[in-house]
Amino acid sequence: MKTIDEVQRQPGLFPLLRVLMDRSDAPGQYLLLASASPSLARQAGESLLGRVEVVEVAGFDLQEVAGDAQRWDRAVVDRLWLRGGFPPSYLAATDEDSFAWRHGAIAQHVQNALPQFGLGVAAPAMLRFWTMLAHYHGQLWSAADPARSMAVSEPTIRRYLDILTQTMMVRQLQPWHENIGKRQVKAPSTHQGAELDLLMFRGERRVGVEFKRTDVPKITPSMRIAIDDLKLDSLFIVYPGTHRFRLAGGIEAVPLWALSPANGKN
């Protein structure tokens, strides 16, 4: 197998690869490395239809940096949380070096990569939008406020968000919708306004997860409504502490390591 890097810079490469892949005497196999690009996806789809598999490579995750230990080291978790999973950022010598790399990478992405997507917005405006997105982290997304602040339409703002998602700079967590009769509305919450950060399915079990940046997590009415409406088998409240303890029947405060696949108690 041959490896070719930065294939998005070689627009005439794919027709040639198709010929090499289809050789009857020695079919070619290639590992093609590239940045996310709409033109690249279009070229691959047109020239290598049925001959290519696309694998998206994300940054480091907790399993990679912390291993399969029964308990994840909090320093490792905090480092990944702060620096993110891009290797140069996570592996930087200091937090200051990591921040400088991220700052430069974002600026370069906005100025050089996004114009390839036909995004007709000035770099300063896009950076403002990106800052707005950071304030929505872990919250319900609404295009109304950013659209109003940037004096553009909501469909335009949603297009900006989709482009950042396509270039792997933002990840959208879609809401769960379930038909529970008249109590369910077309919004990521229950009819009574209860919200849940994460819903996981483990076999036949339904596990709800809430994230609270507090050392003394408490049960809220919203949590109890979510348990009833979504028929949860258990609810975990992930908090910054190091020990797990029960708050009520089916509700437990847990550190992040408790959600590790290596921990068989969940």
Rosetta blueprint (number, residue, H / E / L):
1 M L
2 K E
3 T E
4 I E
5 D L
6 E L
7 V H
8 Q H
9 R H
10 Q L
11 P L
12 G L
13 L H
14 F H
15 P H
16 L H
17 L H
18 R H
19 V H
20 L H
21 M H
22 D L
23 R L
24 S L
25 D L
26 A L
27 P L
28 G L
29 Q L
30 Y E
31 L E
32 L E
33 L L
34 A L
35 S L
36 A L
37 S L
38 P H
39 S H
40 L H
41 A H
42 R H
43 Q H
44 A H
45 G H
46 E H
47 S H
48 L L
49 L L
50 G L
51 R L
52 V L
53 E L
54 V L
55 V L
56 E L
57 V L
58 A L
59 G L
60 F L
61 D L
62 L H
63 Q H
64 E H
65 V H
66 A H
67 G L
68 D L
69 A L
70 Q L
71 R L
72 W L
73 D L
74 R H
75 A H
76 V H
77 V H
78 D H
79 R H
80 L H
81 W H
82 L H
83 R H
84 G L
85 G L
86 F L
87 P H
88 P H
89 S H
90 Y H
91 L L
92 A L
93 A L
94 T L
95 D H
96 E H
97 D H
98 S H
99 F H
100 A H
101 W H
102 R H
103 H H
104 G H
105 A H
106 I H
107 A H
108 Q H
109 H H
110 V H
111 Q H
112 N H
113 A H
114 L H
115 P H
116 Q H
117 F H
118 G L
119 L L
120 G L
121 V L
122 A L
123 A H
124 P H
125 A H
126 M H
127 L H
128 R H
129 F H
130 W H
131 T H
132 M H
133 L H
134 A H
135 H H
136 Y L
137 H L
138 G L
139 Q L
140 L L
141 W L
142 S L
143 A L
144 A H
145 D H
146 P H
147 A H
148 R H
149 S H
150 M H
151 A L
152 V L
153 S L
154 E H
155 P H
156 T H
157 I H
158 R H
159 R H
160 Y H
161 L H
162 D H
163 I H
164 L H
165 T H
166 Q H
167 T L
168 M L
169 M L
170 V L
171 R L
172 Q L
173 L L
174 Q L
175 P L
176 W L
177 H L
178 E L
179 N L
180 I L
181 G H
182 K H
183 R H
184 Q E
185 V L
186 K L
187 A L
188 P L
189 S L
190 T E
191 H L
192 Q L
193 G L
194 A L
195 E L
196 L L
197 D L
198 L E
199 L E
200 M E
201 F E
202 R E
203 G L
204 E L
205 R E
206 R E
207 V E
208 G E
209 V E
210 E E
211 F E
212 K L
213 R L
214 T L
215 D L
216 V L
217 P L
218 K L
219 I L
220 T L
221 P H
222 S H
223 M H
224 R H
225 I H
226 A H
227 I H
228 D H
229 D H
230 L H
231 K L
232 L L
233 D L
234 S E
235 L E
236 F E
237 I E
238 V E
239 Y L
240 P L
241 G L
242 T L
243 H L
244 R L
245 F E
246 R E
247 L E
248 A E
249 G L
250 G L
251 I E
252 E E
253 A E
254 V E
255 P L
256 L H
257 W H
258 A H
259 L H
260 S L
261 P L
262 A L
263 N L
264 G L
265 K L
266 N L
